[in-house]
């Protein structure tokens, strides 16, 4: 990364990243449910991706709102 950004721009980027991660989590969750009856292996793979995006969301939530999501 060669650009220098101020803290406001960094926060905007993290909020955008959180929004993207939320959409991806929703999409993979829907795909997992859709594939469950016909493609169990594909459903499991989609479920794993869902969990990965949930982890990303937890990290971004903690960075953006420290302490609110602990417990």
C-alpha positions in Angstrom: 0.0 0.0 0.0 1.6 3.2 -1.1 -1.1 5.7 -0.3 -1.1 7.6 2.9 -4.6 7.9 4.3 -6.0 9.8 7.3 -7.9 8.2 10.1 -11.3 9.2 8.7 -10.5 7.5 5.3 -9.3 4.4 7.1 -12.5 4.2 9.1 -14.6 4.6 5.9 -12.6 1.8 4.3 -13.1 -0.5 7.3 -16.9 0.3 7.3 -17.0 -0.5 3.6 -15.0 -3.8 4.2 -17.5 -4.7 7.0 -20.4 -4.1 4.6 -18.8 -6.3 1.9 -18.1 -9.0 4.5 -21.7 -8.9 5.7 -23.0 -9.3 2.1 -20.6 -12.2 1.4 -21.6 -13.9 4.7 -25.3 -13.6 3.7 -24.6 -14.9 0.2 -22.6 -17.9 1.4 -25.2 -18.7 4.0 -28.0 -18.7 1.4 -25.9 -20.8 -0.9 -25.2 -23.3 1.9 -28.9 -23.6 2.6 -29.7 -23.8 -1.2 -27.2 -26.6 -1.8 -28.1 -28.7 1.3 -30.7 -31.0 -0.3 -28.8 -31.6 -3.6 -25.1 -31.1 -2.9 -24.1 -31.8 0.7 -20.3 -31.3 0.0 -21.0 -28.0 -1.7 -23.2 -27.0 1.2 -20.4 -27.8 3.7 -17.9 -25.7 1.7 -20.3 -22.8 1.6 -20.9 -23.2 5.4 -17.1 -23.0 5.9 -16.9 -19.8 3.9 -19.8 -18.4 6.0 -17.9 -19.1 9.2 -14.8 -17.4 7.7 -16.8 -14.2 6.9 -18.3 -14.3 10.4 -14.8 -14.2 11.8 -13.9 -11.3 9.6 -17.1 -9.5 10.9 -16.2 -10.1 14.5 -12.7 -8.7 14.0 -14.0 -5.6 12.2 -16.7 -5.1 14.8 -14.1 -5.1 17.5 -11.9 -2.7 15.7 -14.8 -0.3 14.8 -16.6 -0.5 18.2 -14.1 -1.8 20.8 -15.6 -3.7 23.7 -19.2 -3.6 22.5 -19.1 -7.2 21.3 -17.1 -8.8 24.0 -18.6 -11.5 26.1 
